[in-house]
Amino acid sequence: MSNDGLGLFDDVDSDDRRRPARTDRRRPRRRRRRGITWTIVLVLVVVIGGGAYLGVRQFAGFGSYPDYTGAGDRDVVFQVNPGDTTTGIGDNMVQASIVQSTKAFVRAAANNDQIGGVQPGFYVLKQHMSGAAAVNAIVAKASRVGLLEIKSGWQLDDTTSTTGKVTQGILSHIAAASCAVLNGAKTCVTVADLRAAIAGTDPTALDVPVWAVPTTANADPKHRMEGLIMPGVYNLKPGETAAQTLKRILDQSSAQLQADGLPGTSQQATGFSPYQILTMASIVEREAGTTTDMPKIARVFYNRMVKGMDLQSDATVDYALDRPMVATAPSERPGAGAYDTYDNAGLPPTPVSSPSAAAIQAATQPSGGDWLFFVVCRQDHTSCFANNLTDHQKNVALAHANGVF
């Protein structure tokens, strides 16, 4: 029995000794599993977080994008349209093969404050430029081409003063603005090209207003387009033909004429056609010393026409002679031909200048009054008005006394 008892206790003792031993062996394994589990969780967090970061990065535009390198190769004429955003400009550059991606241009533009100053118009750029090179090129003043400004009172031809000073006319300004250097070659239309296009192209094809087509078609080609090119800023595209250039200008000018009231209800109230109003406005533009006097000067001319009097405008004579003068001599006037309004009744065959909106308004809505004469009589260029010759001669004497002429 003692042996059995010893054996029993031996069994118990041995179990107690083994159980702790087995327990000790399992615990390290649990720790390893927990360590592996946390490692997996950490990896997943990193993977998921990294994916989210890349997604946000890509969405926000921080990712990579196609971009050419260098300053480009072949010259191209690129147009910035009214209302174009930086992204819109970039999209159009991609279409023209100037930059490889819109993102390349937009990202580079974000670092250049001058991009906000880019105006609608034409620019000479190069194809296959980096985004940064394209931005630097389009903000450079030298890249802008085709910019034309026409001022009120200008005429188509150059004029030469009595001192020999030559003032460029509208055709010369158009020819100069059409020039650009593309891939080493200079591209321009000349004044001769423009004259040939005016003489040889149907006015309708040049976008002359419908109401002006009949008179324009029958007018002397030298003066045919006079008065139809309104004052303003135009964007010409270098490389276009003379006819295309004129059409581009006249299309914009026709819209401006309509905006200024030709044709319109005010014009209809005068009893004159739109073309006659345009001609009257062109004379008022050249005769007036100030905008304020324009409606009164228009009234003088209308009153003279109603009474059957000649207009006696020095501006029409000067126009035909291509020479700016304050006053003309009787001996010079016959040389003006049909534009000699001292010896020919009514309006001249065509306008004599590009009238401003103010001159058109004056011609469509002249002041009320019975004046038949006027003269610029003061140093501030304002005019004195009279309804009889005696008072007019006094005003002329006043002009001489004031040193006006």
C-alpha positions in Angstrom: 0.0 0.0 0.0 2.8 2.4 0.8 4.1 1.7 -2.6 0.7 2.3 -4.1 0.4 5.6 -2.2 3.8 6.6 -3.2 2.8 5.8 -6.7 -0.4 7.9 -6.4 1.4 10.9 -5.1 4.1 10.4 -7.6 1.4 10.6 -10.3 -0.1 13.8 -8.8 3.3 15.4 -8.4 4.3 14.6 -11.8 1.1 16.0 -13.3 1.5 19.2 -11.3 5.0 19.5 -12.5 4.1 18.8 -16.2 1.1 21.2 -16.4 3.0 24.3 -15.5 5.6 23.2 -18.0 3.0 22.8 -20.8 1.5 26.2 -19.9 4.9 27.9 -20.0 5.5 26.4 -23.5 2.2 27.8 -24.9 2.5 31.5 -23.7 5.4 32.4 -25.9 3.5 31.1 -28.9 0.5 33.4 -28.0 2.9 36.3 -27.8 4.2 35.6 -31.3 0.7 35.3 -32.7 -0.2 38.7 -31.2 3.0 40.2 -32.5 2.3 38.9 -36.0 -1.3 40.2 -35.8 -0.2 43.7 -34.9 2.3 43.7 -37.7 -0.3 42.8 -40.2 -2.6 45.5 -38.9 0.2 48.0 -39.2 1.1 47.0 -42.7 -2.6 47.3 -43.7 -2.8 50.8 -42.2 0.3 51.8 -44.1 -1.0 50.4 -47.3 -4.4 51.9 -47.0 -3.1 55.2 -45.8 -0.5 55.3 -48.6 -3.2 54.5 -51.2 -5.4 57.3 -49.8 -2.5 59.7 -49.9 -1.7 58.8 -53.5 -5.4 59.2 -54.4 -5.6 62.6 -52.8 -2.2 63.6 -54.3 -3.5 62.6 -57.8 -6.8 64.3 -57.3 -5.2 67.5 -56.1 -2.9 67.6 -59.1 0.3 66.7 -57.2 1.0 63.7 -59.4 3.2 63.4 -62.4 2.1 64.8 -65.8 3.4 64.8 -69.3 5.7 67.7 -70.1 8.1 68.5 -72.9 11.6 69.7 -72.1 13.3 72.8 -73.5 12.2 75.9 -75.4 10.4 74.2 -78.3 11.2 74.1 -82.0 8.8 75.3 -84.8 7.1 78.7 -84.6 3.3 78.8 -84.5 0.7 81.6 -84.2 -1.4 80.9 -81.1 -4.7 82.7 -80.2 -5.9 83.6 -76.8 -9.7 84.0 -77.0 -11.8 86.5 -74.9 -12.8 84.8 -71.7 -10.1 82.1 -71.8 -9.0 80.9 -68.4 -5.5 79.6 -67.7 -6.8 76.1 -68.0 -8.5 77.0 -71.3 -5.3 78.4 -72.7 -3.5 75.2 -71.6 -6.1 73.1 -73.3 -5.7 75.1 -76.6 -1.9 74.8 -76.3 -2.2 71.0 -76.2 -4.3 71.1 -79.3 -1.7 73.2 -81.0 1.2 70.9 -79.8 2.7 73.7 -77.9 2.7 71.9 -74.5 2.3 68.2 -73.9 -0.4 68.6 -71.2 -2.7 71.2 -69.7 -1.3 70.4 -66.3 2.2 71.2 -67.4 1.1 74.7 -68.4 -1.2 75.3 -65.4 1.3 74.2 -62.8 4.0 76.5 -64.3 1.5 79.4 -64.6 0.8 79.2 -60.9 4.3 80.3 -60.2 4.2 83.4 -62.6 2.2 86.5 -61.5 2.3 87.9 -65.0 0.0 85.3 -66.4 -3.0 87.4 -65.3 -1.9 90.1 -67.7 -2.2 88.0 -70.8 -4.8 89.6 -73.1 -6.9 88.1 -75.9 -5.0 88.2 -79.2 -2.3 86.4 -81.2 1.1 85.2 -79.9 4.1 83.7 -81.7 5.1 80.6 -79.6 6.8 77.3 -80.4 5.6 73.8 -80.6 6.9 71.2 -78.1 7.7 73.7 -75.3 7.9 72.8 -71.6 5.1 74.2 -69.5 7.5 76.7 -67.9 8.9 77.8 -71.3 5.4 78.3 -72.6 4.4 80.5 -69.7 7.6 82.6 -70.0 7.0 83.0 -73.7 3.3 84.0 -73.6 3.9 86.7 -70.9 6.8 88.2 -72.9 5.9 91.4 -74.6 7.8 90.4 -77.8 5.5 87.4 -78.3 2.3 89.4 -78.9 1.7 90.1 -82.6 -1.1 91.5 -84.8 -2.1 94.3 -82.4 -3.8 97.1 -84.3 -5.3 100.3 -82.9 -7.3 102.6 -85.1 -8.0 106.1 -83.8 -10.9 108.4 -84.7 -10.3 110.9 -87.4 -7.8 108.7 -89.3 -8.2 108.1 -93.0 -7.1 105.2 -95.2 -4.2 107.0 -96.9 -1.1 108.6 -95.4 -1.2 112.3 -95.2 1.6 114.8 -95.6 1.6 118.2 -93.9 2.8 121.4 -95.4 6.1 120.9 -93.5 6.6 117.5 -95.1 5.7 115.4 -92.0 4.0 112.1 -93.1 1.3 110.7 -90.9 0.5 107.1 -91.5 -3.0 106.2 -92.5 -5.1 103.2 -91.7 -3.8 101.0 -94.5 -0.2 101.6 -93.4 -1.1 100.7 -89.8 -2.8 97.5 -90.9 0.2 96.5 -93.0 2.6 97.1 -90.0 0.4 95.2 -87.6 0.1 92.2 -89.9 3.8 91.5 -89.7 5.5 88.7 -87.8 8.6 86.5 -88.1 7.7 82.9 -88.4 10.5 80.3 -88.6 12.9 82.9 -89.9 10.6 84.3 -92.6 8.8 87.7 -92.3 5.1 87.5 -93.1 3.3 90.7 -93.9 0.6 92.1 -96.1 1.5 95.4 -97.9 -0.5 98.5 -98.5 -0.5 97.5 -102.2 -1.9 94.1 -101.2 -4.7 95.8 -99.2 -5.5 98.1 -102.1 -5.7 95.3 -104.5 -8.0 93.3 -102.2 -10.3 96.3 -101.7 -10.5 96.9 -105.5 -10.9 93.3 -106.5 -13.1 91.7 -103.8 -16.8 91.9 -103.6 -17.6 94.2 -100.6 -20.1 91.5 -99.3 -17.2 89.0 -99.1 -15.3 91.4 -96.9 -18.2 91.7 -94.5 -19.1 95.3 -95.4 -22.5 96.1 -93.8 -25.4 95.3 -96.0 -26.6 98.9 -96.0 -23.2 100.2 -97.2 -22.7 97.6 -100.0 -24.4 99.4 -102.9 -22.6 102.7 -102.4 -19.3 101.0 -101.6 -19.4 98.8 -104.7 -19.9 101.8 -106.9 -17.4 104.1 -105.2 -13.8 104.8 -106.4 -11.7 101.9 -105.2 -9.2 104.4 -103.6 -11.9 105.6 -101.3 -14.2 102.6 -101.2 -13.6 101.5 -97.6 -13.3 104.9 -96.1 -15.2 105.4 -92.9 -16.1 101.7 -92.6 -13.2 100.8 -90.3 -14.2 102.0 -86.9 -11.8 103.3 -84.2 -10.9 100.6 -81.8 -8.4 97.8 -81.1 -8.2 94.9 -83.5 -6.3 91.6 -83.4 -4.8 90.6 -86.7 -3.5 87.1 -87.5 -0.1 87.2 -89.2 0.0 84.9 -92.2 -3.5 85.7 -93.4 -4.1 87.2 -96.9 -5.0 90.8 -97.4 -8.6 89.9 -98.1 -8.7 87.7 -94.9 -7.2 90.5 -92.9 -9.7 93.1 -94.2 -12.6 90.7 -93.5 -11.4 90.2 -89.9 -11.3 94.0 -89.4 -14.6 94.8 -91.1 -16.4 92.0 -89.3 -15.6 93.6 -86.0 -16.1 97.1 -87.3 -19.6 96.3 -88.7 -20.6 95.1 -85.2 -19.3 98.3 -83.7 -21.2 100.5 -86.2 -24.4 98.7 -85.3 -23.7 99.2 -81.6 -23.1 102.9 -82.3 -26.5 103.2 -83.9 -26.1 102.5 -87.7 -28.6 101.6 -88.7 -30.9 102.6 -85.9 -34.1 104.5 -85.0 -32.2 107.7 -84.4 -30.7 107.6 -87.9 -34.1 107.0 -89.4 -35.5 110.1 -87.8 -33.0 112.3 -89.7 -34.4 111.3 -93.0 -30.9 110.3 -94.2 -29.6 106.8 -95.1 -27.1 105.1 -92.8 -24.3 105.7 -95.3 -25.1 109.4 -95.5 -25.1 109.6 -91.7 -21.8 107.9 -91.6 -20.4 110.4 -94.2 -21.8 113.3 -92.1 -20.3 111.9 -88.9 -16.9 111.6 -90.6 -17.0 115.3 -91.6 -18.1 116.3 -88.1 -15.2 114.2 -86.7 -12.6 116.1 -88.7 -14.1 119.5 -88.2 -14.9 119.5 -84.5 -12.3 120.8 -82.0 -14.1 119.2 -79.1 -16.6 116.4 -78.6 -19.0 118.8 -76.9 -19.3 120.9 -80.1 -20.1 117.9 -82.4 -23.9 118.0 -82.2 -23.9 121.7 -83.0 -21.6 121.3 -85.9 -23.8 118.5 -87.3 -26.7 120.9 -87.0 -24.8 123.5 -89.0 -24.3 121.1 -91.9 -27.8 119.8 -91.9 -29.2 123.4 -91.9 -27.0 124.3 -94.8 -28.2 121.2 -96.8 -31.8 122.0 -96.1 -31.3 125.6 -97.4 -29.5 124.4 -100.5 -26.1 125.8 -99.3 -22.8 124.2 -100.0 -21.2 122.5 -96.9 -18.0 124.4 -97.5 -16.0 122.0 -95.4 -12.2 122.3 -95.4 -12.0 118.8 -94.0 -13.4 117.2 -97.3 -10.9 119.2 -99.4 -8.0 118.2 -97.1 -9.1 114.5 -97.4 -8.9 114.4 -101.1 -5.5 116.2 -101.1 -4.2 113.9 -98.4 -3.0 116.9 -96.5 -4.2 118.1 -93.1 -5.0 121.8 -92.9 -7.0 124.1 -90.7 -8.2 126.1 -93.7 -7.9 125.8 -97.5 -7.2 128.3 -100.2 -9.7 128.8 -103.0 -7.0 127.9 -105.5 -6.5 124.5 -103.9 -10.1 123.4 -103.8 -10.7 122.4 -107.4 -8.0 119.7 -107.0 -10.3 117.9 -104.5 -12.7 117.0 -107.3 -16.0 115.6 -105.9 -14.7 116.2 -102.4 -14.6 120.0 -103.0 -17.7 120.9 -100.9 -17.2 124.6 -101.7 -18.2 124.0 -105.3 -20.2 120.8 -105.1 -23.6 120.6 -103.4 -24.5 118.0 -100.8 -22.3 115.4 -99.1 -19.1 114.0 -100.7 -19.2 110.6 -102.3 -17.8 108.7 -99.3 -16.8 109.4 -95.7 -13.6 111.3 -95.1 -12.4 109.6 -91.9 -13.2 107.0 -89.3 -15.8 108.7 -87.1 -16.0 108.1 -83.3 -19.1 106.9 -81.6 -19.6 110.5 -80.4 -19.5 111.8 -84.0 -22.0 109.2 -85.1 -24.3 110.1 -82.2 -24.0 113.8 -83.1 -24.9 113.0 -86.8 -27.9 111.0 -85.7 -29.1 113.4 -83.0 -27.9 116.9 -83.8 -28.5 119.8 -81.5 -31.5 122.1 -82.1 -30.5 125.5 -83.5 -30.5 127.8 -86.6 -26.7 128.1 -87.0 -25.2 128.2 -90.5 -21.6 128.9 -89.7 -19.0 127.8 -87.2 -15.2 128.3 -86.6 -12.8 127.0 -84.0 -12.2 130.3 -82.2 -10.5 129.5 -78.9 -7.2 128.0 -77.8 -9.2 125.2 -76.0 -10.4 124.2 -79.5 -14.1 125.1 -78.9 -16.0 126.7 -81.7 -18.1 129.9 -82.1 -21.4 129.6 -84.0 -23.4 132.1 -86.0 -26.6 132.2 -88.1 -25.4 134.9 -90.4 -22.3 135.8 -92.3 -21.6 139.1 -90.4 -21.5 137.4 -87.0 -19.4 134.6 -88.5 -16.8 137.0 -89.8 -16.6 138.4 -86.2 -16.0 134.9 -84.9 -13.2 134.4 -87.5 -11.6 137.7 -86.4 -11.8 136.4 -82.8 -10.1 133.2 -83.9 -7.2 135.2 -85.4 -7.0 137.3 -82.3 -6.7 134.2 -80.2 -4.0 132.8 -82.4 -6.0 129.7 -83.5 -5.0 130.2 -87.1 
